[in-house]
Amino acid sequence: MMALKTLLASAALAGVMALTASVAQAREMSLATYIPANSSFVTELVEPLVAWINERANGEFTITVYAGGTLGRDPNQQDRIVSSGIADMAAIVPSRNPGAYPHYRIFELPGMARSAEEGSYAAWQLHQEGILQTGDTLHVIAVWTTDPYLIHTAEPVNGPGDVAGLRMRVLGQTQTESVLALGGVPQGMSMTEAPEAISRGTLDGALADWAVYDIFRLGEVADYTYTMPLGVLAMALVMNPDSYAELSPAGQALLDQAGEEWQRLLAEFYGRDRARIIEEGVARGHVITQASDADIAAVNEVTSGMRESMRSVVGEEVLDAYGRLLDAYRAGAR
């Protein structure tokens, strides 16, 4: 009897040890973002994607989100957080380091992507086709874009010609060139300063996508929006290549599939968030003037030199493929 009890106890212990070993083998991976934990980007995009992955990882690994800059606050250093191994994954803005990721500059060109859904489709397909290069120090999980930067002003802008002479807050060289091409006066300043400057009358307006417009309450001082698409901002969810290589083929395949799930979540998120922002703005009297196809064509004409300059930087294939994929989306490709 004692021998049987000892045997059963040994078997139970072996089972516990096997279970413990199995749990111990489940790798804990980190996903970093400098964006606050209570932001809709984290709660409605990042966390649902991580939950989707964790549910399907079969115990091989789990991902934990570290938001609000817990693993690094500098938006310009998010790629280095990953390449150095501080975090396994992070959401980065490649255009913050244009020298390292020159292909991502194409998304900032004016008159091209007209929505986040359109830009994100083109960006993801460029990556899938192997055209959009992100370098060897990062493994790309997903690529997407914001909504386009629009013209938000204190006084009405009803066409490209109305931008002439307006002092517009811009971000970066491409937006500066776009505003100059339209006859405006670009002003470099933090977006946190723009609403007060507009209120004081030292600034006439700002370029911003709908999310930035909402976060920084531009609608409280800028009563008008002209929907001329003056470029989008591309972002990427990237992973340390060594972390990716250490996963099983099944684990790698799951993360490869996560890019498609991200695109699905993204389309729902942007559609829902944009509709809410516009509905709230219109309800308080905000006036939105739609840029016509003729308006966009006119802007493309006066900024054609910017595209030719970009072509010389990124090459014919990248820019032509971007235009092709935007056309494909408008024709119904998904």
Phi and psi in degrees as GROMACS dihedral restraints (atoms count N, CA, C in turn):
[ dihedral_restraints ]
;  ai    aj    ak    al  type     phi  dphi    fc
    3     4     5     6     1   -62.7    20    10
    4     5     6     7     1   -37.3    20    10
    6     7     8     9     1   -64.0    20    10
    7     8     9    10     1   -39.1    20    10
    9    10    11    12     1   -65.6    20    10
   10    11    12    13     1   -43.4    20    10
   12    13    14    15     1   -62.4    20    10
   13    14    15    16     1   -41.4    20    10
   15    16    17    18     1   -63.2    20    10
   16    17    18    19     1   -40.6    20    10
   18    19    20    21     1   -63.8    20    10
   19    20    21    22     1   -43.7    20    10
   21    22    23    24     1   -65.4    20    10
   22    23    24    25     1   -41.1    20    10
   24    25    26    27     1   -63.8    20    10
   25    26    27    28     1   -40.7    20    10
   27    28    29    30     1   -64.5    20    10
   28    29    30    31     1   -40.4    20    10
   30    31    32    33     1   -64.8    20    10
   31    32    33    34     1   -41.5    20    10
   33    34    35    36     1   -63.8    20    10
   34    35    36    37     1   -42.6    20    10
   36    37    38    39     1   -63.6    20    10
   37    38    39    40     1   -40.7    20    10
   39    40    41    42     1   -62.0    20    10
   40    41    42    43     1   -39.0    20    10
   42    43    44    45     1   -64.3    20    10
   43    44    45    46     1   -42.8    20    10
   45    46    47    48     1   -63.2    20    10
   46    47    48    49     1   -42.6    20    10
   48    49    50    51     1   -64.2    20    10
   49    50    51    52     1   -40.3    20    10
   51    52    53    54     1   -64.2    20    10
   52    53    54    55     1   -41.9    20    10
   54    55    56    57     1   -64.2    20    10
   55    56    57    58     1   -42.2    20    10
   57    58    59    60     1   -62.3    20    10
   58    59    60    61     1   -42.1    20    10
   60    61    62    63     1   -63.3    20    10
   61    62    63    64     1   -40.0    20    10
   63    64    65    66     1   -62.9    20    10
   64    65    66    67     1   -43.7    20    10
   66    67    68    69     1   -63.9    20    10
   67    68    69    70     1   -40.3    20    10
   69    70    71    72     1   -63.8    20    10
   70    71    72    73     1   -29.4    20    10
   72    73    74    75     1   -76.7    20    10
   73    74    75    76     1   -17.3    20    10
   75    76    77    78     1   -69.4    20    10
   76    77    78    79     1   113.1    20    10
   78    79    80    81     1   -78.0    20    10
   79    80    81    82     1   139.0    20    10
   81    82    83    84     1   -98.6    20    10
   82    83    84    85     1   121.2    20    10
   84    85    86    87     1  -115.9    20    10
   85    86    87    88     1   152.1    20    10
   87    88    89    90     1  -111.8    20    10
   88    89    90    91     1   142.7    20    10
   90    91    92    93     1  -122.3    20    10
   91    92    93    94     1   116.2    20    10
   93    94    95    96     1  -102.7    20    10
   94    95    96    97     1   145.7    20    10
   96    97    98    99     1  -150.7    20    10
   97    98    99   100     1   143.4    20    10
   99   100   101   102     1   -81.3    20    10
  100   101   102   103     1    -9.5    20    10
  102   103   104   105     1   -75.0    20    10
  103   104   105   106     1   138.6    20    10
  105   106   107   108     1   -56.8    20    10
  106   107   108   109     1   149.0    20    10
  108   109   110   111     1   -64.1    20    10
  109   110   111   112     1   -28.5    20    10
  111   112   113   114     1   -90.6    20    10
  112   113   114   115     1     5.4    20    10
  114   115   116   117     1   -74.4    20    10
  115   116   117   118     1   153.3    20    10
  117   118   119   120     1   -64.8    20    10
  118   119   120   121     1   -28.7    20    10
  120   121   122   123     1   -58.7    20    10
  121   122   123   124     1   -41.9    20    10
  123   124   125   126     1   -77.9    20    10
  124   125   126   127     1   -49.1    20    10
  126   127   128   129     1   -74.3    20    10
  127   128   129   130     1   -29.1    20    10
  129   130   131   132     1  -107.7    20    10
  130   131   132   133     1    -7.8    20    10
  132   133   134   135     1  -125.1    20    10
  133   134   135   136     1   -61.9    20    10
  135   136   137   138     1   -64.5    20    10
  136   137   138   139     1   -51.7    20    10
  138   139   140   141     1   -64.6    20    10
  139   140   141   142     1   -41.7    20    10
  141   142   143   144     1   -62.3    20    10
  142   143   144   145     1   -37.0    20    10
  144   145   146   147     1   -65.5    20    10
  145   146   147   148     1   -44.6    20    10
  147   148   149   150     1   -62.0    20    10
  148   149   150   151     1   -40.7    20    10
  150   151   152   153     1   -62.9    20    10
  151   152   153   154     1   -41.0    20    10
  153   154   155   156     1   -60.7    20    10
  154   155   156   157     1   -43.1    20    10
  156   157   158   159     1   -68.3    20    10
  157   158   159   160     1   -49.4    20    10
  159   160   161   162     1   -59.8    20    10
  160   161   162   163     1   -36.0    20    10
  162   163   164   165     1   -65.2    20    10
  163   164   165   166     1   -23.7    20    10
  165   166   167   168     1  -108.1    20    10
  166   167   168   169     1     0.5    20    10
  168   169   170   171     1   -80.2    20    10
  169   170   171   172     1    -7.3    20    10
  171   172   173   174     1    53.8    20    10
  172   173   174   175     1    34.8    20    10
  174   175   176   177     1    78.9    20    10
  175   176   177   178     1    -0.5    20    10
  177   178   179   180     1   -69.0    20    10
  178   179   180   181     1   -38.3    20    10
  180   181   182   183     1  -156.8    20    10
  181   182   183   184     1   161.8    20    10
  183   184   185   186     1  -132.3    20    10
  184   185   186   187     1   148.3    20    10
  186   187   188   189     1  -111.1    20    10
  187   188   189   190     1   134.1    20    10
  189   190   191   192     1  -116.1    20    10
  190   191   192   193     1   135.0    20    10
  192   193   194   195     1   -88.6    20    10
  193   194   195   196     1   129.4    20    10
  195   196   197   198     1  -116.1    20    10
  196   197   198   199     1    95.9    20    10
  198   199   200   201     1   -98.1    20    10
  199   200   201   202     1   173.1    20    10
  201   202   203   204     1    70.2    20    10
  202   203   204   205     1    21.2    20    10
  204   205   206   207     1    79.9    20    10
  205   206   207   208     1    19.8    20    10
  207   208   209   210     1   -55.8    20    10
  208   209   210   211     1   -38.8    20    10
  210   211   212   213     1  -101.4    20    10
  211   212   213   214     1     3.8    20    10
  213   214   215   216     1   156.7    20    10
  214   215   216   217     1   120.6    20    10
  216   217   218   219     1   -90.4    20    10
  217   218   219   220     1   -22.1    20    10
  219   220   221   222     1   -74.2    20    10
  220   221   222   223     1   115.6    20    10
  222   223   224   225     1   -58.7    20    10
  223   224   225   226     1   -27.0    20    10
  225   226   227   228     1   -78.8    20    10
  226   227   228   229     1    -9.3    20    10
  228   229   230   231     1  -112.1    20    10
  229   230   231   232     1     8.8    20    10
  231   232   233   234     1   -63.7    20    10
  232   233   234   235     1   -35.1    20    10
  234   235   236   237     1   -66.4    20    10
  235   236   237   238     1   -36.2    20    10
  237   238   239   240     1   -71.2    20    10
  238   239   240   241     1   -29.6    20    10
  240   241   242   243     1   -58.7    20    10
  241   242   243   244     1   -37.8    20    10
  243   244   245   246     1   -79.7    20    10
  244   245   246   247     1   -50.0    20    10
  246   247   248   249     1   -62.8    20    10
  247   248   249   250     1   -28.0    20    10
  249   250   251   252     1   -85.4    20    10
  250   251   252   253     1   -10.3    20    10
  252   253   254   255     1    90.2    20    10
  253   254   255   256     1     5.2    20    10
  255   256   257   258     1   -63.6    20    10
  256   257   258   259     1   -40.6    20    10
  258   259   260   261     1  -126.1    20    10
  259   260   261   262     1   150.7    20    10
  261   262   263   264     1   -76.5    20    10
  262   263   264   265     1   -33.3    20    10
  264   265   266   267     1  -141.5    20    10
  265   266   267   268     1   158.7    20    10
  267   268   269   270     1  -161.9    20    10
  268   269   270   271     1   155.3    20    10
  270   271   272   273     1   -91.1    20    10
  271   272   273   274     1   123.6    20    10
  273   274   275   276     1  -122.9    20    10
  274   275   276   277     1   159.5    20    10
  276   277   278   279     1  -113.2    20    10
  277   278   279   280     1    94.0    20    10
  279   280   281   282     1   -56.6    20    10
  280   281   282   283     1   -31.9    20    10
  282   283   284   285     1   -68.5    20    10
  283   284   285   286     1   -11.4    20    10
  285   286   287   288     1   -70.3    20    10
  286   287   288   289     1   -17.9    20    10
  288   289   290   291     1  -128.9    20    10
  289   290   291   292     1    67.2    20    10
  291   292   293   294     1   -60.1    20    10
  292   293   294   295     1   -27.6    20    10
  294   295   296   297     1   -66.0    20    10
  295   296   297   298     1   -32.3    20    10
  297   298   299   300     1   -84.1    20    10
  298   299   300   301     1   -29.5    20    10
  300   301   302   303     1  -131.5    20    10
  301   302   303   304     1    66.1    20    10
  303   304   305   306     1   -62.5    20    10
  304   305   306   307     1   -29.7    20    10
  306   307   308   309     1   -62.3    20    10
  307   308   309   310     1   -29.3    20    10
  309   310   311   312     1   -71.8    20    10
  310   311   312   313     1   -10.0    20    10
  312   313   314   315     1   -68.5    20    10
  313   314   315   316     1   -23.5    20    10
  315   316   317   318     1   -60.7    20    10
  316   317   318   319     1   -29.4    20    10
  318   319   320   321     1   -70.4    20    10
  319   320   321   322     1   -18.4    20    10
  321   322   323   324     1   -83.8    20    10
  322   323   324   325     1    -4.2    20    10
  324   325   326   327     1   -66.8    20    10
  325   326   327   328     1   139.9    20    10
  327   328   329   330     1   -74.2    20    10
  328   329   330   331     1   155.5    20    10
  330   331   332   333     1    74.7    20    10
  331   332   333   334     1    14.2    20    10
  333   334   335   336     1  -109.7    20    10
  334   335   336   337     1   -93.7    20    10
  336   337   338   339     1   -64.6    20    10
  337   338   339   340     1   132.9    20    10
  339   340   341   342     1  -108.5    20    10
  340   341   342   343     1    -0.5    20    10
  342   343   344   345     1  -160.9    20    10
  343   344   345   346     1   164.2    20    10
  345   346   347   348     1   -65.0    20    10
  346   347   348   349     1   -37.2    20    10
  348   349   350   351     1   -62.8    20    10
  349   350   351   352     1   -43.8    20    10
  351   352   353   354     1   -65.7    20    10
  352   353   354   355     1   -49.8    20    10
  354   355   356   357     1   -64.1    20    10
  355   356   357   358     1   -39.7    20    10
  357   358   359   360     1   -67.2    20    10
  358   359   360   361     1   -40.3    20    10
  360   361   362   363     1   -58.8    20    10
  361   362   363   364     1   -48.2    20    10
  363   364   365   366     1   -64.2    20    10
  364   365   366   367     1   -43.2    20    10
  366   367   368   369     1   -63.0    20    10
  367   368   369   370     1   -45.1    20    10
  369   370   371   372     1   -65.4    20    10
  370   371   372   373     1   -41.6    20    10
  372   373   374   375     1   -67.4    20    10
  373   374   375   376     1   -36.6    20    10
  375   376   377   378     1   -59.7    20    10
  376   377   378   379     1   -40.7    20    10
  378   379   380   381     1   -67.3    20    10
  379   380   381   382     1   -46.4    20    10
  381   382   383   384     1   -60.5    20    10
  382   383   384   385     1   -35.2    20    10
  384   385   386   387     1   -81.1    20    10
  385   386   387   388     1    -3.0    20    10
  387   388   389   390     1    77.6    20    10
  388   389   390   391     1    17.3    20    10
  390   391   392   393     1   -91.8    20    10
  391   392   393   394     1   -41.0    20    10
  393   394   395   396     1   -80.4    20    10
  394   395   396   397     1   115.4    20    10
  396   397   398   399     1   -98.1    20    10
  397   398   399   400     1   132.5    20    10
  399   400   401   402     1  -117.7    20    10
  400   401   402   403     1    -2.0    20    10
  402   403   404   405     1    94.5    20    10
  403   404   405   406     1   175.0    20    10
  405   406   407   408     1   -93.8    20    10
  406   407   408   409     1    -9.4    20    10
  408   409   410   411     1   -88.6    20    10
  409   410   411   412     1    -3.0    20    10
  411   412   413   414     1  -136.3    20    10
  412   413   414   415     1   143.5    20    10
  414   415   416   417     1  -105.1    20    10
  415   416   417   418     1   124.6    20    10
  417   418   419   420     1   -85.1    20    10
  418   419   420   421     1   127.7    20    10
  420   421   422   423     1   -95.3    20    10
  421   422   423   424     1   -42.1    20    10
  423   424   425   426     1  -154.2    20    10
  424   425   426   427     1   152.0    20    10
  426   427   428   429     1  -133.7    20    10
  427   428   429   430     1   140.4    20    10
  429   430   431   432     1  -156.4    20    10
  430   431   432   433     1   176.8    20    10
  432   433   434   435     1  -132.4    20    10
  433   434   435   436     1   163.4    20    10
  435   436   437   438     1   -78.6    20    10
  436   437   438   439     1   177.2    20    10
  438   439   440   441     1   -65.2    20    10
  439   440   441   442     1   161.0    20    10
  441   442   443   444     1   -67.7    20    10
  442   443   444   445     1   152.2    20    10
  444   445   446   447     1   -72.8    20    10
  445   446   447   448     1   124.2    20    10
  447   448   449   450     1  -110.5    20    10
  448   449   450   451     1   174.3    20    10
  450   451   452   453     1  -101.3    20    10
  451   452   453   454     1   110.4    20    10
  453   454   455   456     1  -109.2    20    10
  454   455   456   457     1   123.7    20    10
  456   457   458   459     1  -137.2    20    10
  457   458   459   460     1   163.2    20    10
  459   460   461   462     1   -79.3    20    10
  460   461   462   463     1   -26.1    20    10
  462   463   464   465     1  -120.1    20    10
  463   464   465   466     1   158.0    20    10
  465   466   467   468     1   -62.6    20    10
  466   467   468   469     1   140.4    20    10
  468   469   470   471     1  -123.1    20    10
  469   470   471   472     1   116.0    20    10
  471   472   473   474     1  -110.9    20    10
  472   473   474   475     1    -1.8    20    10
  474   475   476   477     1  -169.7    20    10
  475   476   477   478     1   166.9    20    10
  477   478   479   480     1   -54.8    20    10
  478   479   480   481     1   -34.6    20    10
  480   481   482   483     1   -67.1    20    10
  481   482   483   484     1   -21.2    20    10
  483   484   485   486     1   -75.8    20    10
  484   485   486   487     1    -9.2    20    10
  486   487   488   489     1   -77.7    20    10
  487   488   489   490     1   -21.3    20    10
  489   490   491   492     1   -53.9    20    10
  490   491   492   493     1   127.4    20    10
  492   493   494   495     1    84.9    20    10
  493   494   495   496     1   -10.0    20    10
  495   496   497   498     1   -78.2    20    10
  496   497   498   499     1   137.7    20    10
  498   499   500   501     1   -87.3    20    10
  499   500   501   502     1   110.7    20    10
  501   502   503   504     1  -117.5    20    10
  502   503   504   505     1   129.5    20    10
  504   505   506   507     1   -68.6    20    10
  505   506   507   508     1   130.9    20    10
  507   508   509   510     1  -128.5    20    10
  508   509   510   511     1   164.2    20    10
  510   511   512   513     1  -126.7    20    10
  511   512   513   514     1   108.2    20    10
  513   514   515   516     1    88.0    20    10
  514   515   516   517     1   173.7    20    10
  516   517   518   519     1   -67.4    20    10
  517   518   519   520     1   -40.5    20    10
  519   520   521   522     1   -66.0    20    10
  520   521   522   523     1   -44.0    20    10
  522   523   524   525     1   -64.9    20    10
  523   524   525   526     1   -36.1    20    10
  525   526   527   528     1   -59.4    20    10
  526   527   528   529     1   -46.4    20    10
  528   529   530   531     1   -65.9    20    10
  529   530   531   532     1   -36.4    20    10
  531   532   533   534     1   -63.1    20    10
  532   533   534   535     1   -47.4    20    10
  534   535   536   537     1   -65.6    20    10
  535   536   537   538     1   -40.3    20    10
  537   538   539   540     1   -62.0    20    10
  538   539   540   541     1   -40.4    20    10
  540   541   542   543     1   -62.8    20    10
  541   542   543   544     1   -29.0    20    10
  543   544   545   546     1   -90.1    20    10
  544   545   546   547     1     3.0    20    10
  546   547   548   549     1    86.1    20    10
  547   548   549   550     1     7.2    20    10
  549   550   551   552     1   -83.8    20    10
  550   551   552   553     1   177.4    20    10
  552   553   554   555     1  -117.7    20    10
  553   554   555   556     1    99.7    20    10
  555   556   557   558     1   -67.3    20    10
  556   557   558   559     1   139.7    20    10
  558   559   560   561     1  -126.2    20    10
  559   560   561   562     1   118.4    20    10
  561   562   563   564     1   -88.4    20    10
  562   563   564   565     1   118.6    20    10
  564   565   566   567     1  -161.3    20    10
  565   566   567   568     1   163.6    20    10
  567   568   569   570     1   -66.7    20    10
  568   569   570   571     1   144.3    20    10
  570   571   572   573     1   -62.7    20    10
  571   572   573   574     1   -26.3    20    10
  573   574   575   576     1   -65.1    20    10
  574   575   576   577     1   -24.6    20    10
  576   577   578   579     1   -89.4    20    10
  577   578   579   580     1   -19.9    20    10
  579   580   581   582     1   -62.4    20    10
  580   581   582   583     1   -47.2    20    10
  582   583   584   585     1   -57.4    20    10
  583   584   585   586     1   -43.3    20    10
  585   586   587   588     1   -65.6    20    10
  586   587   588   589     1   -39.1    20    10
  588   589   590   591     1   -64.3    20    10
  589   590   591   592     1   -39.3    20    10
  591   592   593   594     1   -65.3    20    10
  592   593   594   595     1   -42.1    20    10
  594   595   596   597     1   -61.4    20    10
  595   596   597   598     1   -38.8    20    10
  597   598   599   600     1   -77.4    20    10
  598   599   600   601     1   -15.2    20    10
  600   601   602   603     1    87.9    20    10
  601   602   603   604     1    10.3    20    10
  603   604   605   606     1   -91.7    20    10
  604   605   606   607     1    -3.2    20    10
  606   607   608   609     1  -141.2    20    10
  607   608   609   610     1   138.7    20    10
  609   610   611   612     1   -91.9    20    10
  610   611   612   613     1   -21.5    20    10
  612   613   614   615     1   178.1    20    10
  613   614   615   616     1  -173.3    20    10
  615   616   617   618     1  -148.9    20    10
  616   617   618   619     1   148.2    20    10
  618   619   620   621     1   -88.0    20    10
  619   620   621   622     1   128.8    20    10
  621   622   623   624     1  -161.4    20    10
  622   623   624   625     1   148.9    20    10
  624   625   626   627     1   -79.1    20    10
  625   626   627   628     1   173.9    20    10
  627   628   629   630     1   -64.0    20    10
  628   629   630   631     1   -34.8    20    10
  630   631   632   633     1   -66.2    20    10
  631   632   633   634     1   -44.7    20    10
  633   634   635   636     1   -65.5    20    10
  634   635   636   637     1   -41.3    20    10
  636   637   638   639     1   -53.3    20    10
  637   638   639   640     1   -42.3    20    10
  639   640   641   642     1   -74.2    20    10
  640   641   642   643     1   -47.9    20    10
  642   643   644   645     1   -61.1    20    10
  643   644   645   646     1   -42.0    20    10
  645   646   647   648     1   -96.9    20    10
  646   647   648   649     1     9.4    20    10
  648   649   650   651     1    55.4    20    10
  649   650   651   652     1    43.5    20    10
  651   652   653   654     1   -62.3    20    10
  652   653   654   655     1   -30.9    20    10
  654   655   656   657     1   -62.8    20    10
  655   656   657   658     1   -16.4    20    10
  657   658   659   660     1   -76.3    20    10
  658   659   660   661     1   -18.8    20    10
  660   661   662   663     1  -125.2    20    10
  661   662   663   664     1   -19.0    20    10
  663   664   665   666     1  -114.5    20    10
  664   665   666   667     1   106.9    20    10
  666   667   668   669     1   -86.5    20    10
  667   668   669   670     1    -3.0    20    10
  669   670   671   672     1  -132.2    20    10
  670   671   672   673     1   141.5    20    10
  672   673   674   675     1  -129.7    20    10
  673   674   675   676     1   130.0    20    10
  675   676   677   678     1  -110.2    20    10
  676   677   678   679     1   120.6    20    10
  678   679   680   681     1   -85.1    20    10
  679   680   681   682     1    41.1    20    10
  681   682   683   684     1   -73.4    20    10
  682   683   684   685     1   120.0    20    10
  684   685   686   687     1   -77.8    20    10
  685   686   687   688     1   107.3    20    10
  687   688   689   690     1  -107.2    20    10
  688   689   690   691     1    49.0    20    10
  690   691   692   693     1    96.9    20    10
  691   692   693   694     1   155.7    20    10
  693   694   695   696     1  -122.7    20    10
  694   695   696   697     1   163.8    20    10
  696   697   698   699     1  -105.7    20    10
  697   698   699   700     1   122.3    20    10
  699   700   701   702     1   -88.8    20    10
  700   701   702   703     1   143.2    20    10
  702   703   704   705     1  -132.2    20    10
  703   704   705   706     1   162.7    20    10
  705   706   707   708     1  -144.5    20    10
  706   707   708   709     1   144.0    20    10
  708   709   710   711     1   -98.8    20    10
  709   710   711   712     1   115.5    20    10
  711   712   713   714     1  -121.9    20    10
  712   713   714   715     1   162.2    20    10
  714   715   716   717     1  -135.8    20    10
  715   716   717   718     1   149.1    20    10
  717   718   719   720     1   -65.0    20    10
  718   719   720   721     1   126.3    20    10
  720   721   722   723     1   -57.9    20    10
  721   722   723   724     1   -35.2    20    10
  723   724   725   726     1   -67.2    20    10
  724   725   726   727     1   -39.5    20    10
  726   727   728   729     1   -62.5    20    10
  727   728   729   730     1   -40.5    20    10
  729   730   731   732     1   -65.8    20    10
  730   731   732   733     1   -43.7    20    10
  732   733   734   735     1   -65.1    20    10
  733   734   735   736     1   -27.6    20    10
  735   736   737   738     1   -75.8    20    10
  736   737   738   739     1   -11.7    20    10
  738   739   740   741     1   -81.0    20    10
  739   740   741   742     1   158.5    20    10
  741   742   743   744     1   -69.6    20    10
  742   743   744   745     1   164.6    20    10
  744   745   746   747     1   -54.8    20    10
  745   746   747   748     1   -37.0    20    10
  747   748   749   750     1   -67.0    20    10
  748   749   750   751     1   -40.9    20    10
  750   751   752   753     1   -64.9    20    10
  751   752   753   754     1   -41.3    20    10
  753   754   755   756     1   -64.2    20    10
  754   755   756   757     1   -42.3    20    10
  756   757   758   759     1   -62.5    20    10
  757   758   759   760     1   -37.9    20    10
  759   760   761   762     1   -62.3    20    10
  760   761   762   763     1   -44.9    20    10
  762   763   764   765     1   -68.2    20    10
  763   764   765   766     1   -31.1    20    10
  765   766   767   768     1   -64.4    20    10
  766   767   768   769     1   -39.3    20    10
  768   769   770   771     1   -70.1    20    10
  769   770   771   772     1   -24.9    20    10
  771   772   773   774     1   -62.4    20    10
  772   773   774   775     1   -27.6    20    10
  774   775   776   777     1   -61.7    20    10
  775   776   777   778     1   -38.4    20    10
  777   778   779   780     1   -70.1    20    10
  778   779   780   781     1   -39.2    20    10
  780   781   782   783     1   -63.9    20    10
  781   782   783   784     1   -38.3    20    10
  783   784   785   786     1   -60.2    20    10
  784   785   786   787     1   -42.7    20    10
  786   787   788   789     1   -61.4    20    10
  787   788   789   790     1   -38.7    20    10
  789   790   791   792     1   -65.5    20    10
  790   791   792   793     1   -48.4    20    10
  792   793   794   795     1   -60.1    20    10
  793   794   795   796     1   -40.2    20    10
  795   796   797   798     1   -63.3    20    10
  796   797   798   799     1   -46.3    20    10
  798   799   800   801     1   -60.3    20    10
  799   800   801   802     1   -41.7    20    10
  801   802   803   804     1   -66.1    20    10
  802   803   804   805     1   -43.4    20    10
  804   805   806   807     1   -63.0    20    10
  805   806   807   808     1   -52.0    20    10
  807   808   809   810     1   -64.7    20    10
  808   809   810   811     1   -40.7    20    10
  810   811   812   813     1   -61.0    20    10
  811   812   813   814     1   -44.2    20    10
  813   814   815   816     1   -68.5    20    10
  814   815   816   817     1   -46.3    20    10
  816   817   818   819     1   -68.6    20    10
  817   818   819   820     1   -42.6    20    10
  819   820   821   822     1   -62.8    20    10
  820   821   822   823     1   -44.0    20    10
  822   823   824   825     1   -60.3    20    10
  823   824   825   826     1   -41.6    20    10
  825   826   827   828     1   -63.1    20    10
  826   827   828   829     1   -47.3    20    10
  828   829   830   831     1   -62.3    20    10
  829   830   831   832     1   -44.7    20    10
  831   832   833   834     1   -67.4    20    10
  832   833   834   835     1   -42.5    20    10
  834   835   836   837     1   -61.1    20    10
  835   836   837   838     1   -43.7    20    10
  837   838   839   840     1   -66.4    20    10
  838   839   840   841     1   -39.7    20    10
  840   841   842   843     1   -65.0    20    10
  841   842   843   844     1   -47.3    20    10
  843   844   845   846     1   -62.1    20    10
  844   845   846   847     1   -36.5    20    10
  846   847   848   849     1   -63.6    20    10
  847   848   849   850     1   -29.1    20    10
  849   850   851   852     1   -97.2    20    10
  850   851   852   853     1     9.7    20    10
  852   853   854   855     1   101.1    20    10
  853   854   855   856     1     7.5    20    10
  855   856   857   858     1   -66.6    20    10
  856   857   858   859     1   136.0    20    10
  858   859   860   861     1  -105.5    20    10
  859   860   861   862     1   125.0    20    10
  861   862   863   864     1  -114.0    20    10
  862   863   864   865     1   121.1    20    10
  864   865   866   867     1  -106.0    20    10
  865   866   867   868     1   120.8    20    10
  867   868   869   870     1   -78.7    20    10
  868   869   870   871     1   131.3    20    10
  870   871   872   873     1   -74.5    20    10
  871   872   873   874     1   128.5    20    10
  873   874   875   876     1   -79.6    20    10
  874   875   876   877     1   166.8    20    10
  876   877   878   879     1   -58.7    20    10
  877   878   879   880     1   -36.8    20    10
  879   880   881   882     1   -66.4    20    10
  880   881   882   883     1   -37.9    20    10
  882   883   884   885     1   -61.8    20    10
  883   884   885   886     1   -45.7    20    10
  885   886   887   888     1   -65.0    20    10
  886   887   888   889     1   -40.1    20    10
  888   889   890   891     1   -62.3    20    10
  889   890   891   892     1   -37.8    20    10
  891   892   893   894     1   -65.7    20    10
  892   893   894   895     1   -41.2    20    10
  894   895   896   897     1   -67.0    20    10
  895   896   897   898     1   -40.3    20    10
  897   898   899   900     1   -60.7    20    10
  898   899   900   901     1   -33.5    20    10
  900   901   902   903     1   -67.9    20    10
  901   902   903   904     1   -47.1    20    10
  903   904   905   906     1   -76.3    20    10
  904   905   906   907     1   -14.8    20    10
  906   907   908   909     1  -109.1    20    10
  907   908   909   910     1    14.6    20    10
  909   910   911   912     1   -59.0    20    10
  910   911   912   913     1   -32.9    20    10
  912   913   914   915     1   -62.8    20    10
  913   914   915   916     1   -30.8    20    10
  915   916   917   918     1   -66.0    20    10
  916   917   918   919     1   -39.6    20    10
  918   919   920   921     1   -67.7    20    10
  919   920   921   922     1   -38.7    20    10
  921   922   923   924     1   -66.3    20    10
  922   923   924   925     1   -38.9    20    10
  924   925   926   927     1   -64.2    20    10
  925   926   927   928     1   -40.1    20    10
  927   928   929   930     1   -65.8    20    10
  928   929   930   931     1   -37.6    20    10
  930   931   932   933     1   -59.0    20    10
  931   932   933   934     1   -37.6    20    10
  933   934   935   936     1   -71.2    20    10
  934   935   936   937     1   -22.3    20    10
  936   937   938   939     1   -86.3    20    10
  937   938   939   940     1   -47.2    20    10
  939   940   941   942     1  -100.7    20    10
  940   941   942   943     1   -15.4    20    10
  942   943   944   945     1    97.6    20    10
  943   944   945   946     1   160.1    20    10
  945   946   947   948     1   -63.0    20    10
  946   947   948   949     1   -43.4    20    10
  948   949   950   951     1   -60.4    20    10
  949   950   951   952     1   -44.3    20    10
  951   952   953   954     1   -65.2    20    10
  952   953   954   955     1   -49.5    20    10
  954   955   956   957     1   -68.8    20    10
  955   956   957   958     1   -41.2    20    10
  957   958   959   960     1   -65.2    20    10
  958   959   960   961     1   -39.6    20    10
  960   961   962   963     1   -65.5    20    10
  961   962   963   964     1   -37.6    20    10
  963   964   965   966     1   -60.2    20    10
  964   965   966   967     1   -48.7    20    10
  966   967   968   969     1   -61.8    20    10
  967   968   969   970     1   -40.8    20    10
  969   970   971   972     1   -61.1    20    10
  970   971   972   973     1   -42.8    20    10
  972   973   974   975     1   -73.0    20    10
  973   974   975   976     1   -33.9    20    10
  975   976   977   978     1   -63.7    20    10
  976   977   978   979     1   -41.9    20    10
  978   979   980   981     1   -62.5    20    10
  979   980   981   982     1   -39.8    20    10
  981   982   983   984     1   -63.8    20    10
  982   983   984   985     1   -41.0    20    10
  984   985   986   987     1   -62.8    20    10
  985   986   987   988     1   -44.2    20    10
  987   988   989   990     1   -65.1    20    10
  988   989   990   991     1   -23.2    20    10
  990   991   992   993     1   -87.8    20    10
  991   992   993   994     1    -0.3    20    10
  993   994   995   996     1   113.2    20    10
  994   995   996   997     1    -0.5    20    10
  996   997   998   999     1   -67.9    20    10
  997   998   999  1000     1   141.2    20    10
